[in-house]
Amino acid sequence: MAALTEYLPLLMFVALGLFLFSGYPVAFVLGGTGLLFGLIGMTMDLFNFKEFFLIISRIYGGVVENLVLIAVPMFVFMGIILERSGIARDLLQSLQILTRRIPGGLALSVTLLGTIMAATTGIIGASVVMITLMALPVMLEQDYDKAFATGTIAASGTLGILIPPSIMLVIMGELLSTSVGTLFVSALVPGLLLALLYVVYIFIRSWLNPAIAPSDTKAHITGNEGFSETALPNDNSITLLLKRILPPLILILLVLGSIFGGFATPTEAAGVGAFAALLLALVKKRLNISVLGRMCEETASTTGMVFGVFIGATAFSYVFRSLGGDDLIIGFIQSMPAGPWMILGGLMLLIFVLGFFFDWIEITLIVLPVFTPIIGALDFGQHIASSDIVVWFAILTAINLQTSFLTPPFGFALFFTKGAAADSVSIQDIYRGVVPFVLLQLLGLTLVILFPQIALWLPNMLIK
């Protein structure tokens, strides 16, 4: 009985894994599993009935009152506008044309699209949902392998947590009493490095196995102003740039400019982006009352899915922590031998494991305040200057959190992808597709650990 009590939190994830394959919505599975094990904990005197009411207050305080999350429906609305009005499709078509002679051209276009959109969202849920809505139907229409397509989309969508403006980096800056601007500049090169690793992987795999990524010349994307197969070789590059690529770039400049210029917070910038997207749709004469109504309905539905996952995950993580799950994981890390590199490796492993089960807000609130003073006091010799250790650790944590969002079977980006894709793909397809990208993210994390200047040379050059 004592062993069952100690390892009850781990049994929660065994049950969650089984329930996820039942076909029920992810939000209900997460919340239902948490409530079920809360009742089990009551029978073993590990959980008090009154704590169920604390879950409600935690949902209200952590989700409902979180002003940062107001950006989610705005960014989702912007993505739906871009998708429904054909603006994002134009951008994807343009990128596809520019990469049409390269193996895996459409997947490369999606990665570039994800990199561009990362500069406008900064929120994983909104970013993944947005790219899924825009890109997945196009990739399936072109007969891409489902696992390869969903893996590319989910990985590209998670770039928004690292490439500035990232809301996670803003919160980290407050927790660490570190300049948010320094974190933004430090995260830029690692974020682009991960995007580059994705591009190299997609190119090599598509070149070796063309069946998973059919050539762009074998299919065409239809749309309001779609490119036909015969039109691809004859498009004027300058006209293409002005008509297809320039408007979304202007939108990005409006969002980023309002943030970097100090005119708006990221949440307010989301409203700027949604309004600018509406204007672009109007200019292109692709917006009317009927279309706007459908956009609002789809935004409400998608936002409900995203916040449902937030609520279910909050209930699940509260019960897990109440049953001693975080103590179980931290106790495992503390049992490891000491030493600066061993401690850093143990913390990276801890963050990675916690990422299976918690969202990034909870992990940053748990890990950073407790362990940053310990890391800051460590001596890594000539590897890195002591004054740069805290910023370096923050960037390592950000990369690691991005990795954990894709970790099967419980990465939240996987849930968002499945929720937005509905029945067009299975959760098993998504699991298979993200594994190579998780390995690439671990490679990127390793490179930044071994070569800290990847993250530090730009801020050292611009700020110091």
C-alpha positions in Angstrom: 0.0 0.0 0.0 2.9 2.3 0.8 4.4 1.7 -2.7 1.0 2.4 -4.3 0.7 5.7 -2.3 4.2 6.8 -3.4 3.8 6.0 -7.1 0.1 7.0 -7.5 1.1 10.1 -9.5 2.8 8.0 -12.0 -0.3 5.8 -12.4 -2.1 9.0 -13.4 -0.1 9.1 -16.6 -0.6 5.5 -17.3 -4.4 6.1 -17.1 -4.1 9.3 -19.1 -2.3 7.4 -21.9 -5.1 4.9 -22.0 -7.9 7.4 -22.0 -6.3 9.5 -24.7 -6.8 6.7 -27.1 -10.5 6.4 -26.3 -11.3 9.2 -28.7 -12.8 11.6 -26.2 -11.8 15.3 -26.4 -8.4 15.9 -24.9 -9.7 18.6 -22.5 -12.2 16.2 -21.0 -9.7 13.4 -20.7 -7.2 15.7 -18.9 -9.7 17.1 -16.5 -11.5 13.8 -16.0 -8.4 11.9 -15.2 -7.4 14.5 -12.6 -10.8 14.4 -11.0 -10.8 10.6 -11.0 -7.4 10.3 -9.2 -8.5 13.1 -6.8 -11.3 10.7 -5.7 -8.9 7.8 -5.5 -6.6 10.0 -3.4 -9.5 10.7 -1.1 -9.9 7.0 -0.4 -6.2 6.8 0.5 -6.2 10.0 2.6 -3.9 11.7 0.1 -6.5 14.2 -1.2 -9.1 16.3 0.6 -12.5 16.9 -0.9 -12.2 20.6 -0.2 -9.3 20.7 -2.6 -11.7 20.2 -5.5 -12.9 23.8 -4.8 -9.3 25.0 -5.0 -9.1 23.7 -8.5 -11.9 26.1 -9.5 -10.0 29.0 -7.9 -6.8 27.9 -9.6 -8.6 27.8 -13.0 -10.0 31.3 -12.4 -6.7 32.8 -11.1 -4.4 31.0 -13.6 -6.5 31.0 -16.7 -9.5 33.3 -16.5 -7.7 36.3 -14.9 -4.5 35.8 -16.9 -4.4 38.9 -19.1 -1.7 37.4 -21.3 -4.2 34.7 -22.5 -6.5 37.4 -23.9 -4.1 37.4 -26.8 -5.1 33.8 -27.7 -8.5 34.6 -29.2 -7.1 37.6 -31.0 -4.2 35.6 -32.6 -6.6 32.8 -33.4 -8.9 35.3 -35.0 -6.0 36.7 -37.0 -5.0 33.3 -38.2 -8.6 32.4 -39.2 -8.8 35.7 -41.1 -5.5 35.0 -42.9 -6.7 31.5 -43.7 -10.3 32.2 -44.7 -9.5 35.3 -46.7 -6.8 33.5 -48.6 -4.0 35.8 -47.4 -2.1 33.1 -45.5 -2.8 30.8 -48.4 -1.3 33.4 -50.8 1.8 33.5 -48.5 2.0 29.7 -48.4 1.6 29.5 -52.2 4.3 32.1 -52.7 6.7 30.3 -50.5 5.9 27.1 -52.2 6.7 28.6 -55.6 10.0 29.9 -54.3 10.9 26.4 -53.0 9.1 24.4 -55.7 12.3 23.0 -57.2 13.6 21.8 -53.8 12.7 18.4 -52.4 9.9 18.8 -49.8 9.2 22.3 -51.0 5.7 22.6 -49.4 7.0 21.3 -46.0 9.9 23.8 -46.3 7.3 26.5 -47.0 5.4 25.5 -43.9 8.5 25.7 -41.8 9.2 29.2 -43.2 5.6 30.1 -42.6 5.9 28.9 -39.0 9.1 31.0 -38.5 7.3 34.1 -39.9 4.2 33.5 -37.8 6.4 32.9 -34.7 7.2 36.6 -34.9 3.5 37.5 -34.5 2.1 35.1 -31.9 4.5 34.1 -29.1 1.8 31.7 -27.7 2.1 28.0 -28.5 -1.6 27.2 -28.5 -2.5 30.1 -30.8 0.5 29.5 -33.1 0.0 25.7 -33.6 -3.7 26.2 -34.1 -3.2 28.9 -36.6 -0.6 27.0 -38.7 -2.7 23.8 -38.5 -5.7 25.6 -39.9 -3.8 27.3 -42.7 -1.3 24.6 -43.7 -2.6 21.1 -43.0 -5.5 21.0 -45.5 -3.1 22.1 -48.2 -0.5 19.4 -47.3 -3.1 16.7 -47.2 -4.5 17.9 -50.5 -1.1 17.4 -52.0 -0.9 13.8 -50.6 1.8 14.4 -48.0 2.5 11.7 -45.5 0.2 12.5 -42.5 2.9 12.0 -39.9 5.4 14.0 -41.8 2.9 16.8 -42.3 1.7 17.0 -38.7 5.2 16.8 -37.3 6.4 19.6 -39.5 3.4 21.8 -38.5 3.6 21.1 -34.8 7.4 21.7 -34.7 7.1 24.9 -36.7 4.3 26.1 -34.5 6.3 25.7 -31.3 9.0 28.2 -32.6 6.7 30.9 -31.3 7.7 30.1 -27.7 11.4 31.0 -28.5 11.5 33.5 -31.3 10.7 37.0 -30.0 8.3 38.5 -29.2 7.8 35.5 -26.8 5.5 35.9 -23.9 7.4 33.2 -22.0 10.6 35.3 -22.2 8.7 38.3 -20.8 7.6 36.2 -17.8 11.1 34.8 -17.4 12.6 38.3 -17.4 10.3 39.3 -14.5 11.1 36.1 -12.5 14.8 36.5 -13.0 14.9 40.3 -12.7 16.7 40.3 -16.1 16.1 42.6 -19.0 13.4 41.3 -21.3 15.2 42.9 -24.2 18.4 40.9 -23.4 16.4 37.7 -23.4 14.7 38.6 -26.7 18.1 39.2 -28.4 19.6 36.1 -26.8 16.8 33.9 -28.0 16.8 35.1 -31.6 19.8 33.1 -32.9 18.8 29.8 -31.1 15.3 30.1 -32.5 16.6 30.6 -36.0 19.0 27.7 -35.5 16.2 25.4 -34.7 14.3 26.6 -37.8 17.5 25.9 -39.8 17.8 22.3 -38.4 14.1 21.7 -39.4 14.8 22.9 -42.9 17.9 20.7 -43.3 16.1 17.6 -41.9 13.0 18.2 -44.2 15.2 18.6 -47.3 17.3 15.5 -46.6 14.4 13.3 -45.8 12.3 14.5 -48.7 15.3 14.0 -51.0 15.9 10.4 -49.8 12.2 9.5 -49.7 10.1 11.6 -52.2 7.0 9.6 -51.5 6.4 11.3 -48.1 6.6 14.8 -49.7 5.3 14.7 -53.4 6.8 17.2 -55.7 5.0 20.5 -55.8 4.7 20.3 -59.6 2.5 17.2 -59.3 -0.3 19.0 -57.6 -1.6 22.6 -57.3 -3.2 24.6 -54.6 -6.6 26.0 -55.4 -8.0 29.2 -53.9 -9.4 32.6 -54.7 -6.3 33.5 -56.7 -4.7 30.0 -56.8 -1.7 29.2 -58.9 -2.3 26.5 -61.5 0.3 23.9 -62.3 1.0 25.6 -65.7 1.3 29.0 -64.1 4.1 28.1 -61.7 7.1 28.5 -64.0 5.9 31.8 -65.5 5.2 33.9 -62.4 7.1 37.2 -62.2 9.1 37.2 -58.9 8.7 40.9 -58.3 5.0 40.8 -58.7 4.8 37.7 -56.6 6.7 39.5 -53.8 4.5 42.5 -53.9 1.1 40.8 -54.1 1.6 37.7 -52.0 4.5 38.1 -49.6 4.5 41.8 -48.8 1.1 42.1 -47.1 1.7 39.5 -44.5 5.2 41.0 -43.8 3.5 44.4 -43.3 1.2 42.7 -40.8 4.2 41.3 -39.0 5.8 44.7 -38.9 2.6 46.2 -37.4 2.6 43.6 -34.7 6.3 43.6 -33.9 6.6 47.3 -34.4 3.9 48.1 -31.9 5.7 45.9 -29.4 9.3 47.0 -30.0 8.2 50.6 -30.4 6.7 50.6 -27.0 3.2 51.4 -28.3 1.6 48.1 -27.2 2.0 45.1 -25.0 1.9 41.7 -26.7 -1.7 41.3 -25.7 -2.6 44.7 -27.2 -0.4 43.8 -30.3 -2.7 40.8 -30.8 -5.6 43.2 -31.3 -3.5 45.3 -33.7 -2.7 42.1 -35.7 -6.4 41.0 -35.8 -7.5 44.5 -36.9 -4.7 44.7 -39.5 -5.7 41.3 -40.9 -9.2 42.5 -41.2 -8.0 45.5 -43.2 -5.9 43.3 -45.5 -9.0 41.1 -46.1 -11.0 44.2 -46.9 -8.4 45.6 -49.3 -8.3 42.2 -51.1 -12.1 42.3 -51.3 -12.4 38.9 -49.6 -14.5 40.0 -46.6 -18.3 40.4 -46.1 -20.8 40.0 -43.3 -21.4 36.3 -44.0 -17.7 35.5 -44.1 -17.0 37.6 -40.9 -19.8 35.7 -39.1 -18.2 32.3 -40.0 -14.8 33.6 -38.9 -16.2 34.7 -35.5 -17.9 31.3 -35.0 -14.8 29.4 -35.9 -12.7 31.6 -33.6 -15.1 30.9 -30.7 -15.0 27.2 -31.3 -11.2 27.0 -31.6 -10.7 29.3 -28.6 -13.0 27.1 -26.6 -10.9 24.1 -27.5 -7.6 25.9 -26.5 -9.0 27.1 -23.2 -10.6 23.7 -22.6 -7.1 22.2 -22.7 -5.9 24.9 -20.4 -8.7 24.2 -17.9 -8.3 20.4 -18.1 -4.5 20.6 -17.8 -4.9 22.9 -14.7 -7.1 20.4 -13.0 -4.8 17.5 -13.9 -1.6 19.2 -12.8 -3.2 20.3 -9.5 -4.2 16.8 -8.5 -0.8 15.5 -9.7 1.1 18.0 -7.5 -1.3 17.5 -4.5 -0.6 13.7 -4.7 3.1 14.5 -4.5 4.1 14.1 -8.2 6.4 17.1 -8.3 8.2 15.9 -5.1 8.6 12.5 -6.7 10.3 14.0 -9.8 12.5 16.5 -7.8 13.5 13.8 -5.4 14.8 11.8 -8.3 16.9 14.7 -9.5 18.3 15.4 -6.0 19.5 11.9 -5.7 21.9 12.4 -8.6 25.6 13.2 -7.8 26.6 16.8 -7.5 28.9 18.9 -9.7 28.1 21.9 -12.0 27.6 19.9 -15.2 25.7 17.2 -13.4 23.5 19.7 -11.7 22.8 21.5 -15.0 22.1 18.2 -16.8 19.8 17.1 -14.0 17.9 20.4 -14.2 17.5 20.1 -18.0 16.3 16.5 -17.4 13.8 17.8 -14.8 12.5 20.5 -17.1 12.2 18.0 -19.9 10.2 15.5 -17.7 8.0 18.2 -16.2 7.2 19.2 -19.8 5.4 15.9 -20.3 2.8 16.9 -17.7 2.7 20.7 -17.0 2.4 23.8 -19.1 5.3 26.2 -19.4 3.9 28.7 -17.0 3.9 26.2 -14.1 7.3 24.9 -15.0 8.9 28.4 -15.1 7.2 29.2 -11.7 8.5 26.0 -10.2 12.0 25.7 -11.6 13.3 29.3 -12.2 12.8 30.8 -8.7 14.1 27.7 -6.9 17.1 26.7 -9.1 18.3 29.9 -10.8 20.2 31.1 -7.6 21.9 27.6 -7.5 22.8 27.8 -11.2 24.0 31.4 -10.9 26.5 30.4 -8.2 28.0 27.5 -10.1 31.5 27.8 -11.7 31.7 26.5 -15.3 35.3 27.8 -15.6 36.3 29.1 -19.0 33.2 27.7 -20.7 31.1 30.8 -19.8 31.5 34.0 -17.8 29.7 34.0 -14.5 27.9 37.2 -15.5 26.3 35.4 -18.4 25.2 32.2 -16.6 21.7 33.4 -15.7 20.8 34.5 -19.2 22.3 31.3 -20.7 20.3 29.2 -18.3 17.1 31.1 -19.2 17.7 30.4 -22.9 18.4 26.8 -22.2 15.2 26.5 -20.3 13.3 28.2 -23.1 14.7 25.7 -25.7 14.0 22.8 -23.4 10.4 23.9 -22.8 9.9 24.1 -26.5 11.2 20.6 -26.8 8.9 19.3 -24.1 5.8 20.7 -25.9 6.3 18.1 -28.6 7.1 15.1 -26.4 4.7 12.2 -26.9 2.4 11.2 -25.4 1.5 14.3 -23.5 3.0 17.3 -25.2 0.4 20.1 -25.3 1.3 21.1 -28.9 0.2 17.7 -29.9 -3.2 18.3 -28.3 -3.6 21.6 -30.1 -2.7 20.1 -33.4 -5.2 17.3 -33.0 -7.9 19.6 -31.8 -7.5 21.9 -34.8 -7.1 19.1 -37.3 -10.2 17.3 -36.0 -10.7 13.9 -37.8 -8.3 14.6 -40.7 -5.4 12.9 -38.8 -5.1 10.6 -35.9 -3.2 11.2 -32.7 -0.9 8.3 -33.6 0.0 10.2 -36.9 1.0 13.2 -34.8 3.1 11.2 -32.3 5.0 9.5 -35.1 5.6 12.8 -36.9 7.0 14.8 -34.0 9.7 12.3 -32.8 12.4 13.4 -35.4 11.7 17.0 -34.5 12.1 16.3 -30.8 15.5 14.8 -31.5 16.4 17.9 -33.6 15.4 20.2 -30.7 17.5 18.1 -28.3 20.4 18.6 -30.8 19.8 22.4 -30.7 19.7 22.3 -26.9 23.0 20.4 -26.8 24.6 22.8 -29.2 23.7 25.8 -27.1 25.0 24.0 -24.0 28.3 23.2 -25.7 28.6 26.6 -27.4 27.0 29.3 -25.2 28.0 32.0 -27.7 25.2 30.8 -29.9 22.9 32.6 -27.5 25.3 35.2 -26.0 27.3 36.7 -28.9 24.5 38.9 -30.2 23.5 40.5 -26.9 27.2 40.9 -26.0 27.7 42.7 -29.3 24.6 44.9 -29.2 24.0 45.5 -25.5 27.4 45.5 -23.8 
